[in-house]
Amino acid sequence: MGKRYDVVVVGGGHNGLTAAAYLAKAGLSTLVLERRHVVGGAAVTEEIVPGYRFSVASYVVSLLRPEIIRELNLPAHGLEVLPFDGSFTPLGDRYLWVTNDPGRTYHELRKFSVNDAEAWHEFGFLTTEIIRFIKPILAMVPPDPGRFDPREWLPLGALAKAFRGLPTELQAAFVQIMTMSAVDFLEQWFESDPIIGAIASNGIIGTFLGVRSPGTAYVMLHHFMGEVDGSFGAWGIPRGGTGGVSEAIASSARSLGAELRTEAPVARIDVRGDRAVGVTLESGEEIEAGVVLSNADARRTYLGLLDSGVLPADFAEDVGRYKYRGSSGKVNLALDGLPNFTCLPGPGEHLRGAIGFASSVDEMETAYDDAKYGRFSRRPFIDMMIPTLVDASMAPPGKHVMSCFVQWAPYQLAEGAVWDSDMRDAFGEAVIDVIAEHAPNIRDIILHRQVLTPLDLEQTFGLSEGNIFQGELTLEQLFFNRPVAGWGRYRTPIRNLWLCGSATHPGGGIMGAPGKIAAMQALTSARRSRRPHK
């Protein structure tokens, strides 16, 4: 047995790094073990082509909790989020352009519907008020529904009291947004199909559901809950890519005393009796620890890193039923210039924000139908960005990088098909075909492409089935049901083993909340165990 630590964190994703920083800050000797050559998990920046740096998987930030930024002093460690203004949706010979300027957005929306332009402010106010109500849940430890411990349920009591104080229309809207489809929810305010489609696209990010599927209204809200510089719902690009977030957290953790090791894959979490006692690396090295936190998802932790028979059989069965259903892909392009959109030719500020290919609700639903029957979408939804227009350091002068997040690409393909190189190439071509319909010069300016399928996301980043949230964000897999009913409080059936990744509440995105809350729970448990018995 090698060196002993108070805490070992398995996986150097941003949540694992966050947990390590808080544990080190509390004075515990803390070691993070990352199997790849770089920390960050899916929030990494890598130079795929010489001179071109990509946010390979995760590509924007909004959900990172302000208190984590403040408490870990991340700006002093290099974190800088560059906000982008607006979203641009090409629509044949027309376009929809929504910016942070209310007056400008009003006039843009009037091109499609006077009613929708008038409703925009009301809708924004309503969602902001719902977010203000629901945000405390993001920092809450879910109670155990199988027992009634008043201490666990007390925060929910305060929330229930706050709910009773909401106006009736907000109470109704909250229930609707937790249960309805994104389209059905939005149709209560808007009538224009392009406007509904553009907003509803937030409800299918990383989710194996269509825009008309119940539950997507909540996923849409999940993507509205972030902020940049105090502006609700705003999104930004970290300077240096999403790896800039992870590197800032890693730097903070190191400054607080945490030790980080890369190229150190964990083969097994060691258990003695009913207690985790450390880990064994694939190299055979054994590391002893008083507490183990796993940033890996529930399947990899419970069914991959623990010996068979360690977990109760019924619990292991529940873990096996947890849904992943990866449905996302990523296409990263190195460009010799900028795409030229036929609906709004030439360079301009419309290229500096999010560019969404969501021509209509029916088109997105049809794209989902492809995936539903085991095929990648031939006309997929694409959320595209050109980060070099905000951060020029990501590419050589005059060159650009483009990030294309893609729905839908099912992990499980039909009729015996597999994600081999031919299927990957065909998927990449389908993405470029859609872009070329609106920006015909795109093929002429591509210097290099990287196509990531759900299988690539699994193999590269350890995301089971390529699910970017470490499990679907559907209602039955939220709060105290995440990842297993009765085990939503970050602890596991193995004493001193905790989960700290996106498989736990409040879920996915570059948020940091699961890492912080898990660390706080582990610290509280350790302090209780050291109290003298009377």
Secondary structure as UniProt FT lines:
FT   STRAND          4..10
FT   HELIX           14..25
FT   TURN            26..27
FT   STRAND          30..33
FT   TURN            41..42
FT   STRAND          45..49
FT   TURN            50..51
FT   STRAND          52..55
FT   HELIX           66..71
FT   TURN            72..73
FT   HELIX           74..77
FT   STRAND          81..83
FT   STRAND          87..91
FT   TURN            92..93
FT   STRAND          94..98
FT   HELIX           102..110
FT   TURN            111..112
FT   HELIX           114..138
FT   TURN            145..146
FT   HELIX           150..164
FT   HELIX           168..179
FT   HELIX           182..186
FT   TURN            187..189
FT   HELIX           193..200
FT   HELIX           201..203
FT   TURN            205..206
FT   TURN            211..212
FT   TURN            214..215
FT   HELIX           216..224
FT   STRAND          227..228
FT   TURN            229..230
FT   STRAND          231..232
FT   STRAND          236..238
FT   TURN            239..240
FT   HELIX           243..255
FT   TURN            256..257
FT   STRAND          259..261
FT   STRAND          266..272
FT   TURN            273..274
FT   STRAND          275..281
FT   TURN            282..283
FT   STRAND          286..294
FT   HELIX           299..304
FT   TURN            308..309
FT   HELIX           313..321
FT   STRAND          328..335
FT   TURN            342..343
FT   HELIX           349..351
FT   STRAND          354..357
FT   HELIX           361..372
FT   TURN            373..374
FT   STRAND          381..385
FT   HELIX           387..389
FT   HELIX           392..394
FT   TURN            397..398
FT   STRAND          400..407
FT   TURN            415..416
FT   HELIX           421..438
FT   TURN            440..441
FT   HELIX           442..445
FT   STRAND          446..452
FT   HELIX           454..461
FT   HELIX           464..466
FT   TURN            468..469
FT   HELIX           475..477
FT   HELIX           479..481
FT   TURN            485..486
FT   STRAND          497..499
FT   TURN            502..503
FT   TURN            505..506
FT   HELIX           513..530
//
